[in-house]
Amino acid sequence: MKLALLSLLTASAAAFAPSTQKSTSVTALNAFDSELGAQEPLGFWDPLNLVYEQDQERFDRLRYVELKHGRIAMLAVSGHIYTSAGNRLAGDIDYSG
């Protein structure tokens, strides 16, 4: 019984030991591993493969669009908070213009 318990504890401790092997894979996404925002352990993370086998121009365009949409979303949240606080802009909104 003691031997079984000792082997069980040893096996469970070995499961959480750090791995000595580091896996390296060569893919087309390694071209963007040096870009801003790529960090270990994932590197450049593109789950939808939007820039798979694409060039730097396509990558820069997608990054620009992502920043633009993020800024628009921040403005939308600010407007929602402003109006939820009971504030309204001057003027009347109607169909006649």
Biopython code that builds the backbone (N, CA, C, O; Angstrom):
import numpy as np
from Bio.PDB.StructureBuilder import StructureBuilder

atoms = [
    (1, "MET", "N", (0.827, -1.204, 0.000)),
    (1, "MET", "CA", (0.000, 0.000, 0.000)),
    (1, "MET", "C", (0.862, 1.255, 0.000)),
    (1, "MET", "O", (0.588, 2.223, -0.710)),
    (2, "LYS", "N", (1.921, 1.212, 0.822)),
    (2, "LYS", "CA", (2.812, 2.373, 0.878)),
    (2, "LYS", "C", (3.536, 2.569, -0.446)),
    (2, "LYS", "O", (3.748, 3.697, -0.892)),
    (3, "LEU", "N", (3.912, 1.455, -1.066)),
    (3, "LEU", "CA", (4.602, 1.545, -2.347)),
    (3, "LEU", "C", (3.680, 2.120, -3.427)),
    (3, "LEU", "O", (4.116, 2.921, -4.254)),
    (4, "ALA", "N", (2.418, 1.715, -3.418)),
    (4, "ALA", "CA", (1.461, 2.241, -4.392)),
    (4, "ALA", "C", (1.232, 3.726, -4.176)),
    (4, "ALA", "O", (1.152, 4.486, -5.141)),
    (5, "LEU", "N", (1.127, 4.146, -2.931)),
    (5, "LEU", "CA", (0.931, 5.558, -2.624)),
    (5, "LEU", "C", (2.148, 6.379, -3.009)),
    (5, "LEU", "O", (2.009, 7.482, -3.538)),
    (6, "LEU", "N", (3.338, 5.853, -2.750)),
    (6, "LEU", "CA", (4.572, 6.549, -3.107)),
    (6, "LEU", "C", (4.705, 6.685, -4.621)),
    (6, "LEU", "O", (5.091, 7.743, -5.117)),
    (7, "SER", "N", (4.387, 5.624, -5.353)),
    (7, "SER", "CA", (4.478, 5.705, -6.816)),
    (7, "SER", "C", (3.429, 6.659, -7.387)),
    (7, "SER", "O", (3.689, 7.339, -8.380)),
    (8, "LEU", "N", (2.255, 6.715, -6.774)),
    (8, "LEU", "CA", (1.220, 7.639, -7.221)),
    (8, "LEU", "C", (1.643, 9.092, -7.009)),
    (8, "LEU", "O", (1.435, 9.938, -7.879)),
    (9, "LEU", "N", (2.233, 9.376, -5.854)),
    (9, "LEU", "CA", (2.708, 10.737, -5.579)),
    (9, "LEU", "C", (3.860, 11.129, -6.495)),
    (9, "LEU", "O", (3.935, 12.273, -6.944)),
    (10, "THR", "N", (4.753, 10.192, -6.772)),
    (10, "THR", "CA", (5.877, 10.473, -7.664)),
    (10, "THR", "C", (5.383, 10.750, -9.083)),
    (10, "THR", "O", (5.860, 11.677, -9.739)),
    (11, "ALA", "N", (4.445, 9.964, -9.547)),
    (11, "ALA", "CA", (3.918, 10.153, -10.902)),
    (11, "ALA", "C", (3.171, 11.474, -11.028)),
    (11, "ALA", "O", (3.277, 12.151, -12.050)),
    (12, "SER", "N", (2.420, 11.843, -10.001)),
    (12, "SER", "CA", (1.691, 13.109, -10.084)),
    (12, "SER", "C", (2.631, 14.295, -9.999)),
    (12, "SER", "O", (2.371, 15.328, -10.616)),
    (13, "ALA", "N", (3.716, 14.174, -9.252)),
    (13, "ALA", "CA", (4.695, 15.257, -9.177)),
    (13, "ALA", "C", (5.436, 15.399, -10.496)),
    (13, "ALA", "O", (5.766, 16.514, -10.900)),
    (14, "ALA", "N", (5.702, 14.299, -11.169)),
    (14, "ALA", "CA", (6.403, 14.347, -12.453)),
    (14, "ALA", "C", (5.532, 14.982, -13.532)),
    (14, "ALA", "O", (6.053, 15.548, -14.494)),
    (15, "ALA", "N", (4.226, 14.894, -13.383)),
    (15, "ALA", "CA", (3.336, 15.476, -14.387)),
    (15, "ALA", "C", (3.414, 16.995, -14.395)),
    (15, "ALA", "O", (3.145, 17.624, -15.419)),
    (16, "PHE", "N", (3.779, 17.589, -13.266)),
    (16, "PHE", "CA", (3.840, 19.046, -13.176)),
    (16, "PHE", "C", (5.256, 19.582, -13.272)),
    (16, "PHE", "O", (5.470, 20.783, -13.105)),
    (17, "ALA", "N", (6.217, 18.730, -13.532)),
    (17, "ALA", "CA", (7.604, 19.166, -13.688)),
    (17, "ALA", "C", (7.747, 19.910, -15.001)),
    (17, "ALA", "O", (7.073, 19.576, -15.976)),
    (18, "PRO", "N", (8.628, 20.930, -15.044)),
    (18, "PRO", "CA", (8.804, 21.668, -16.303)),
    (18, "PRO", "C", (9.427, 20.797, -17.384)),
    (18, "PRO", "O", (10.285, 19.958, -17.113)),
    (19, "SER", "N", (8.988, 21.010, -18.580)),
    (19, "SER", "CA", (9.469, 20.246, -19.715)),
    (19, "SER", "C", (10.819, 20.774, -20.159)),
    (19, "SER", "O", (11.043, 21.985, -20.156)),
    (20, "THR", "N", (11.712, 19.892, -20.538)),
    (20, "THR", "CA", (13.032, 20.318, -20.994)),
    (20, "THR", "C", (13.069, 20.500, -22.502)),
    (20, "THR", "O", (13.990, 21.130, -23.023)),
    (21, "GLN", "N", (12.085, 19.962, -23.214)),
    (21, "GLN", "CA", (12.041, 20.108, -24.661)),
    (21, "GLN", "C", (11.274, 21.369, -25.025)),
    (21, "GLN", "O", (10.234, 21.669, -24.439)),
    (22, "LYS", "N", (11.795, 22.095, -25.989)),
    (22, "LYS", "CA", (11.092, 23.264, -26.495)),
    (22, "LYS", "C", (10.710, 22.981, -27.937)),
    (22, "LYS", "O", (11.569, 22.734, -28.784)),
    (23, "SER", "N", (9.436, 23.019, -28.200)),
    (23, "SER", "CA", (8.977, 22.726, -29.552)),
    (23, "SER", "C", (9.130, 23.955, -30.427)),
    (23, "SER", "O", (8.793, 25.070, -30.028)),
    (24, "THR", "N", (9.631, 23.738, -31.595)),
    (24, "THR", "CA", (9.754, 24.814, -32.568)),
    (24, "THR", "C", (9.061, 24.374, -33.839)),
    (24, "THR", "O", (9.270, 23.262, -34.323)),
    (25, "SER", "N", (8.255, 25.235, -34.362)),
    (25, "SER", "CA", (7.580, 24.923, -35.610)),
    (25, "SER", "C", (7.846, 26.044, -36.599)),
    (25, "SER", "O", (7.897, 27.217, -36.229)),
    (26, "VAL", "N", (8.011, 25.682, -37.821)),
    (26, "VAL", "CA", (8.264, 26.648, -38.876)),
    (26, "VAL", "C", (6.979, 26.794, -39.681)),
    (26, "VAL", "O", (6.551, 25.862, -40.361)),
    (27, "THR", "N", (6.375, 27.967, -39.597)),
    (27, "THR", "CA", (5.157, 28.235, -40.355)),
    (27, "THR", "C", (5.294, 29.572, -41.052)),
    (27, "THR", "O", (6.283, 30.284, -40.882)),
    (28, "ALA", "N", (4.294, 29.894, -41.831)),
    (28, "ALA", "CA", (4.290, 31.190, -42.509)),
    (28, "ALA", "C", (4.048, 32.319, -41.521)),
    (28, "ALA", "O", (4.376, 33.471, -41.805)),
    (29, "LEU", "N", (3.472, 32.003, -40.354)),
    (29, "LEU", "CA", (3.192, 33.035, -39.363)),
    (29, "LEU", "C", (4.437, 33.496, -38.629)),
    (29, "LEU", "O", (4.393, 34.517, -37.943)),
    (30, "ASN", "N", (5.556, 32.774, -38.751)),
    (30, "ASN", "CA", (6.787, 33.203, -38.104)),
    (30, "ASN", "C", (7.279, 34.524, -38.675)),
    (30, "ASN", "O", (8.109, 35.187, -38.052)),
    (31, "ALA", "N", (6.798, 34.914, -39.817)),
    (31, "ALA", "CA", (7.210, 36.177, -40.410)),
    (31, "ALA", "C", (6.749, 37.359, -39.569)),
    (31, "ALA", "O", (7.356, 38.427, -39.634)),
    (32, "PHE", "N", (5.684, 37.194, -38.777)),
    (32, "PHE", "CA", (5.144, 38.285, -37.978)),
    (32, "PHE", "C", (5.452, 38.130, -36.494)),
    (32, "PHE", "O", (4.880, 38.849, -35.674)),
    (33, "ASP", "N", (6.344, 37.206, -36.126)),
    (33, "ASP", "CA", (6.676, 36.998, -34.712)),
    (33, "ASP", "C", (7.398, 38.182, -34.098)),
    (33, "ASP", "O", (7.379, 38.336, -32.877)),
    (34, "SER", "N", (8.030, 39.016, -34.893)),
    (34, "SER", "CA", (8.759, 40.165, -34.349)),
    (34, "SER", "C", (7.898, 41.430, -34.282)),
    (34, "SER", "O", (8.396, 42.488, -33.898)),
    (35, "GLU", "N", (6.628, 41.337, -34.646)),
    (35, "GLU", "CA", (5.741, 42.505, -34.632)),
    (35, "GLU", "C", (5.338, 42.866, -33.208)),
    (35, "GLU", "O", (5.410, 42.041, -32.298)),
    (36, "LEU", "N", (4.918, 44.100, -33.036)),
    (36, "LEU", "CA", (4.449, 44.588, -31.753)),
    (36, "LEU", "C", (3.184, 43.831, -31.353)),
    (36, "LEU", "O", (2.245, 43.741, -32.144)),
    (37, "GLY", "N", (3.150, 43.290, -30.145)),
    (37, "GLY", "CA", (1.993, 42.552, -29.670)),
    (37, "GLY", "C", (2.184, 41.051, -29.684)),
    (37, "GLY", "O", (1.441, 40.338, -29.011)),
    (38, "ALA", "N", (3.156, 40.548, -30.429)),
    (38, "ALA", "CA", (3.450, 39.113, -30.419)),
    (38, "ALA", "C", (4.265, 38.808, -29.177)),
    (38, "ALA", "O", (5.323, 39.399, -28.963)),
    (39, "GLN", "N", (3.778, 37.891, -28.358)),
    (39, "GLN", "CA", (4.468, 37.585, -27.114)),
    (39, "GLN", "C", (4.443, 36.094, -26.829)),
    (39, "GLN", "O", (3.587, 35.356, -27.318)),
    (40, "GLU", "N", (5.400, 35.676, -26.029)),
    (40, "GLU", "CA", (5.501, 34.261, -25.654)),
    (40, "GLU", "C", (4.343, 33.901, -24.753)),
    (40, "GLU", "O", (3.869, 34.794, -24.050)),
    (41, "PRO", "N", (3.863, 32.733, -24.706)),
    (41, "PRO", "CA", (4.314, 31.543, -25.419)),
    (41, "PRO", "C", (3.646, 31.368, -26.763)),
    (41, "PRO", "O", (4.023, 30.465, -27.511)),
    (42, "LEU", "N", (2.655, 32.207, -27.109)),
    (42, "LEU", "CA", (1.926, 32.015, -28.367)),
    (42, "LEU", "C", (2.643, 32.584, -29.570)),
    (42, "LEU", "O", (2.501, 32.065, -30.677)),
    (43, "GLY", "N", (3.413, 33.645, -29.373)),
    (43, "GLY", "CA", (4.000, 34.318, -30.519)),
    (43, "GLY", "C", (2.930, 35.148, -31.211)),
    (43, "GLY", "O", (2.121, 35.801, -30.552)),
    (44, "PHE", "N", (2.926, 35.123, -32.526)),
    (44, "PHE", "CA", (1.895, 35.836, -33.277)),
    (44, "PHE", "C", (0.661, 34.952, -33.332)),
    (44, "PHE", "O", (0.713, 33.845, -33.868)),
    (45, "TRP", "N", (-0.453, 35.434, -32.778)),
    (45, "TRP", "CA", (-1.664, 34.622, -32.639)),
    (45, "TRP", "C", (-2.686, 35.064, -33.670)),
    (45, "TRP", "O", (-3.193, 36.184, -33.602)),
    (46, "ASP", "N", (-2.988, 34.208, -34.614)),
    (46, "ASP", "CA", (-3.952, 34.496, -35.665)),
    (46, "ASP", "C", (-4.863, 33.280, -35.830)),
    (46, "ASP", "O", (-4.652, 32.470, -36.732)),
    (47, "PRO", "N", (-5.888, 33.145, -34.952)),
    (47, "PRO", "CA", (-6.710, 31.935, -34.981)),
    (47, "PRO", "C", (-7.553, 31.787, -36.242)),
    (47, "PRO", "O", (-7.926, 30.666, -36.588)),
    (48, "LEU", "N", (-7.861, 32.861, -36.931)),
    (48, "LEU", "CA", (-8.689, 32.781, -38.144)),
    (48, "LEU", "C", (-7.857, 32.733, -39.426)),
    (48, "LEU", "O", (-8.410, 32.691, -40.525)),
    (49, "ASN", "N", (-6.537, 32.738, -39.288)),
    (49, "ASN", "CA", (-5.616, 32.709, -40.434)),
    (49, "ASN", "C", (-5.901, 33.840, -41.421)),
    (49, "ASN", "O", (-5.963, 33.622, -42.631)),
    (50, "LEU", "N", (-6.071, 35.037, -40.893)),
    (50, "LEU", "CA", (-6.347, 36.183, -41.765)),
    (50, "LEU", "C", (-5.118, 36.628, -42.542)),
    (50, "LEU", "O", (-5.251, 37.191, -43.628)),
    (51, "VAL", "N", (-3.939, 36.391, -42.016)),
    (51, "VAL", "CA", (-2.716, 36.790, -42.712)),
    (51, "VAL", "C", (-1.873, 35.588, -43.109)),
    (51, "VAL", "O", (-0.672, 35.719, -43.348)),
    (52, "TYR", "N", (-2.504, 34.407, -43.181)),
    (52, "TYR", "CA", (-1.770, 33.224, -43.602)),
    (52, "TYR", "C", (-1.349, 33.395, -45.057)),
    (52, "TYR", "O", (-2.184, 33.630, -45.930)),
    (53, "GLU", "N", (-0.067, 33.278, -45.307)),
    (53, "GLU", "CA", (0.536, 33.457, -46.628)),
    (53, "GLU", "C", (0.194, 34.821, -47.234)),
    (53, "GLU", "O", (-0.048, 34.929, -48.436)),
    (54, "GLN", "N", (0.177, 35.855, -46.396)),
    (54, "GLN", "CA", (-0.059, 37.223, -46.863)),
    (54, "GLN", "C", (1.218, 38.032, -46.677)),
    (54, "GLN", "O", (2.155, 37.586, -46.014)),
    (55, "ASP", "N", (1.249, 39.217, -47.263)),
    (55, "ASP", "CA", (2.442, 40.040, -47.176)),
    (55, "ASP", "C", (2.322, 41.086, -46.068)),
    (55, "ASP", "O", (1.301, 41.169, -45.387)),
    (56, "GLN", "N", (3.370, 41.875, -45.901)),
    (56, "GLN", "CA", (3.428, 42.883, -44.848)),
    (56, "GLN", "C", (2.372, 43.966, -45.064)),
    (56, "GLN", "O", (1.848, 44.512, -44.093)),
    (57, "GLU", "N", (2.055, 44.282, -46.301)),
    (57, "GLU", "CA", (1.045, 45.300, -46.589)),
    (57, "GLU", "C", (-0.337, 44.900, -46.057)),
    (57, "GLU", "O", (-1.049, 45.724, -45.483)),
    (58, "ARG", "N", (-0.705, 43.645, -46.251)),
    (58, "ARG", "CA", (-1.985, 43.141, -45.747)),
    (58, "ARG", "C", (-2.007, 43.162, -44.217)),
    (58, "ARG", "O", (-3.017, 43.524, -43.614)),
    (59, "PHE", "N", (-0.893, 42.774, -43.592)),
    (59, "PHE", "CA", (-0.786, 42.796, -42.141)),
    (59, "PHE", "C", (-0.947, 44.219, -41.608)),
    (59, "PHE", "O", (-1.677, 44.438, -40.641)),
    (60, "ASP", "N", (-0.275, 45.180, -42.226)),
    (60, "ASP", "CA", (-0.375, 46.572, -41.780)),
    (60, "ASP", "C", (-1.790, 47.110, -41.950)),
    (60, "ASP", "O", (-2.272, 47.850, -41.093)),
    (61, "ARG", "N", (-2.462, 46.751, -43.040)),
    (61, "ARG", "CA", (-3.840, 47.188, -43.266)),
    (61, "ARG", "C", (-4.781, 46.633, -42.189)),
    (61, "ARG", "O", (-5.614, 47.371, -41.663)),
    (62, "LEU", "N", (-4.659, 45.356, -41.858)),
    (62, "LEU", "CA", (-5.508, 44.763, -40.829)),
    (62, "LEU", "C", (-5.230, 45.377, -39.458)),
    (62, "LEU", "O", (-6.153, 45.570, -38.667)),
    (63, "ARG", "N", (-3.981, 45.680, -39.179)),
    (63, "ARG", "CA", (-3.648, 46.318, -37.897)),
    (63, "ARG", "C", (-4.252, 47.719, -37.829)),
    (63, "ARG", "O", (-4.777, 48.112, -36.788)),
    (64, "TYR", "N", (-4.184, 48.478, -38.927)),
    (64, "TYR", "CA", (-4.768, 49.815, -38.974)),
    (64, "TYR", "C", (-6.285, 49.760, -38.757)),
    (64, "TYR", "O", (-6.836, 50.550, -37.990)),
    (65, "VAL", "N", (-6.953, 48.826, -39.436)),
    (65, "VAL", "CA", (-8.405, 48.700, -39.317)),
    (65, "VAL", "C", (-8.796, 48.290, -37.893)),
    (65, "VAL", "O", (-9.797, 48.770, -37.362)),
    (66, "GLU", "N", (-8.010, 47.405, -37.278)),
    (66, "GLU", "CA", (-8.304, 46.986, -35.911)),
    (66, "GLU", "C", (-8.197, 48.159, -34.938)),
    (66, "GLU", "O", (-9.030, 48.296, -34.043)),
    (67, "LEU", "N", (-7.192, 48.996, -35.103)),
    (67, "LEU", "CA", (-7.057, 50.174, -34.245)),
    (67, "LEU", "C", (-8.214, 51.146, -34.453)),
    (67, "LEU", "O", (-8.742, 51.702, -33.490)),
    (68, "LYS", "N", (-8.606, 51.349, -35.706)),
    (68, "LYS", "CA", (-9.710, 52.256, -36.004)),
    (68, "LYS", "C", (-11.011, 51.768, -35.376)),
    (68, "LYS", "O", (-11.735, 52.553, -34.763)),
    (69, "HIS", "N", (-11.313, 50.491, -35.523)),
    (69, "HIS", "CA", (-12.544, 49.952, -34.945)),
    (69, "HIS", "C", (-12.507, 49.974, -33.426)),
    (69, "HIS", "O", (-13.541, 50.180, -32.789)),
    (70, "GLY", "N", (-11.346, 49.766, -32.838)),
    (70, "GLY", "CA", (-11.215, 49.863, -31.388)),
    (70, "GLY", "C", (-11.495, 51.272, -30.885)),
    (70, "GLY", "O", (-12.146, 51.449, -29.855)),
    (71, "ARG", "N", (-11.010, 52.262, -31.601)),
    (71, "ARG", "CA", (-11.253, 53.651, -31.201)),
    (71, "ARG", "C", (-12.728, 54.027, -31.349)),
    (71, "ARG", "O", (-13.277, 54.733, -30.503)),
    (72, "ILE", "N", (-13.361, 53.565, -32.408)),
    (72, "ILE", "CA", (-14.790, 53.825, -32.588)),
    (72, "ILE", "C", (-15.595, 53.161, -31.477)),
    (72, "ILE", "O", (-16.554, 53.746, -30.973)),
    (73, "ALA", "N", (-15.215, 51.949, -31.094)),
    (73, "ALA", "CA", (-15.905, 51.252, -30.004)),
    (73, "ALA", "C", (-15.740, 51.997, -28.683)),
    (73, "ALA", "O", (-16.681, 52.060, -27.892)),
    (74, "MET", "N", (-14.562, 52.561, -28.432)),
    (74, "MET", "CA", (-14.357, 53.336, -27.201)),
    (74, "MET", "C", (-15.225, 54.591, -27.188)),
    (74, "MET", "O", (-15.763, 54.961, -26.145)),
    (75, "LEU", "N", (-15.364, 55.244, -28.337)),
    (75, "LEU", "CA", (-16.244, 56.409, -28.414)),
    (75, "LEU", "C", (-17.696, 56.014, -28.191)),
    (75, "LEU", "O", (-18.442, 56.743, -27.536)),
    (76, "ALA", "N", (-18.105, 54.875, -28.724)),
    (76, "ALA", "CA", (-19.485, 54.409, -28.541)),
    (76, "ALA", "C", (-19.779, 54.121, -27.078)),
    (76, "ALA", "O", (-20.860, 54.450, -26.589)),
    (77, "VAL", "N", (-18.844, 53.517, -26.381)),
    (77, "VAL", "CA", (-19.034, 53.236, -24.959)),
    (77, "VAL", "C", (-19.083, 54.529, -24.164)),
    (77, "VAL", "O", (-19.876, 54.659, -23.231)),
    (78, "SER", "N", (-18.236, 55.486, -24.530)),
    (78, "SER", "CA", (-18.267, 56.786, -23.848)),
    (78, "SER", "C", (-19.611, 57.478, -24.047)),
    (78, "SER", "O", (-20.154, 58.061, -23.108)),
    (79, "GLY", "N", (-20.152, 57.418, -25.271)),
    (79, "GLY", "CA", (-21.464, 58.006, -25.531)),
    (79, "GLY", "C", (-22.568, 57.304, -24.763)),
    (79, "GLY", "O", (-23.497, 57.954, -24.283)),
    (80, "HIS", "N", (-22.484, 55.998, -24.640)),
    (80, "HIS", "CA", (-23.483, 55.254, -23.877)),
    (80, "HIS", "C", (-23.430, 55.630, -22.402)),
    (80, "HIS", "O", (-24.473, 55.811, -21.772)),
    (81, "ILE", "N", (-22.252, 55.746, -21.857)),
    (81, "ILE", "CA", (-22.107, 56.133, -20.443)),
    (81, "ILE", "C", (-22.634, 57.548, -20.229)),
    (81, "ILE", "O", (-23.290, 57.825, -19.225)),
    (82, "TYR", "N", (-22.348, 58.437, -21.168)),
    (82, "TYR", "CA", (-22.788, 59.830, -21.047)),
    (82, "TYR", "C", (-24.315, 59.927, -21.028)),
    (82, "TYR", "O", (-24.884, 60.620, -20.185)),
    (83, "THR", "N", (-24.979, 59.230, -21.959)),
    (83, "THR", "CA", (-26.435, 59.313, -22.014)),
    (83, "THR", "C", (-27.099, 58.498, -20.910)),
    (83, "THR", "O", (-28.196, 58.848, -20.475)),
    (84, "SER", "N", (-26.477, 57.440, -20.450)),
    (84, "SER", "CA", (-27.033, 56.657, -19.339)),
    (84, "SER", "C", (-27.000, 57.437, -18.037)),
    (84, "SER", "O", (-27.781, 57.164, -17.126)),
    (85, "ALA", "N", (-26.098, 58.407, -17.946)),
    (85, "ALA", "CA", (-26.011, 59.244, -16.752)),
    (85, "ALA", "C", (-27.102, 60.310, -16.745)),
    (85, "ALA", "O", (-27.194, 61.082, -15.790)),
    (86, "GLY", "N", (-27.928, 60.370, -17.782)),
    (86, "GLY", "CA", (-29.033, 61.326, -17.835)),
    (86, "GLY", "C", (-28.725, 62.573, -18.630)),
    (86, "GLY", "O", (-29.565, 63.469, -18.707)),
    (87, "ASN", "N", (-27.568, 62.659, -19.214)),
    (87, "ASN", "CA", (-27.185, 63.823, -20.015)),
    (87, "ASN", "C", (-27.719, 63.672, -21.434)),
    (87, "ASN", "O", (-27.752, 62.570, -21.982)),
    (88, "ARG", "N", (-28.126, 64.760, -22.008)),
    (88, "ARG", "CA", (-28.607, 64.754, -23.391)),
    (88, "ARG", "C", (-27.956, 65.911, -24.137)),
    (88, "ARG", "O", (-27.657, 66.951, -23.551)),
    (89, "LEU", "N", (-27.744, 65.723, -25.413)),
    (89, "LEU", "CA", (-27.229, 66.789, -26.250)),
    (89, "LEU", "C", (-28.382, 67.727, -26.617)),
    (89, "LEU", "O", (-29.542, 67.323, -26.692)),
    (90, "ALA", "N", (-28.021, 68.983, -26.842)),
    (90, "ALA", "CA", (-29.049, 69.981, -27.190)),
    (90, "ALA", "C", (-29.617, 69.676, -28.569)),
    (90, "ALA", "O", (-28.908, 69.176, -29.443)),
    (91, "GLY", "N", (-30.867, 69.970, -28.756)),
    (91, "GLY", "CA", (-31.509, 69.766, -30.044)),
    (91, "GLY", "C", (-32.588, 68.728, -29.980)),
    (91, "GLY", "O", (-32.746, 68.025, -28.982)),
    (92, "ASP", "N", (-33.336, 68.638, -31.070)),
    (92, "ASP", "CA", (-34.437, 67.702, -31.141)),
    (92, "ASP", "C", (-34.207, 66.777, -32.326)),
    (92, "ASP", "O", (-33.896, 67.239, -33.424)),
    (93, "ILE", "N", (-34.352, 65.511, -32.118)),
    (93, "ILE", "CA", (-34.174, 64.531, -33.192)),
    (93, "ILE", "C", (-35.553, 64.129, -33.677)),
    (93, "ILE", "O", (-36.334, 63.543, -32.927)),
    (94, "ASP", "N", (-35.857, 64.444, -34.940)),
    (94, "ASP", "CA", (-37.117, 64.035, -35.525)),
    (94, "ASP", "C", (-36.911, 63.797, -37.019)),
    (94, "ASP", "O", (-35.850, 64.105, -37.562)),
    (95, "TYR", "N", (-37.922, 63.253, -37.673)),
    (95, "TYR", "CA", (-37.815, 62.929, -39.075)),
    (95, "TYR", "C", (-37.877, 64.134, -40.004)),
    (95, "TYR", "O", (-37.452, 64.051, -41.156)),
    (96, "SER", "N", (-38.396, 65.241, -39.519)),
    (96, "SER", "CA", (-38.527, 66.418, -40.412)),
    (96, "SER", "C", (-37.181, 67.130, -40.615)),
    (96, "SER", "O", (-37.066, 67.990, -41.488)),
    (97, "GLY", "N", (-36.203, 66.793, -39.846)),
    (97, "GLY", "CA", (-34.879, 67.351, -40.083)),
    (97, "GLY", "C", (-34.476, 68.314, -39.069)),
    (97, "GLY", "O", (-33.378, 68.866, -39.143)),
]
sb = StructureBuilder()
sb.init_structure("model")
sb.init_model(0)
sb.init_chain("A")
sb.init_seg("    ")
for serial, (resi, resn, name, xyz) in enumerate(atoms, 1):
    if name == "N":
        sb.init_residue(resn, " ", resi, " ")
    sb.init_atom(name, np.array(xyz, "f"), 0.0, 1.0, " ", f" {name:<3s}", serial, name[0])
structure = sb.get_structure()
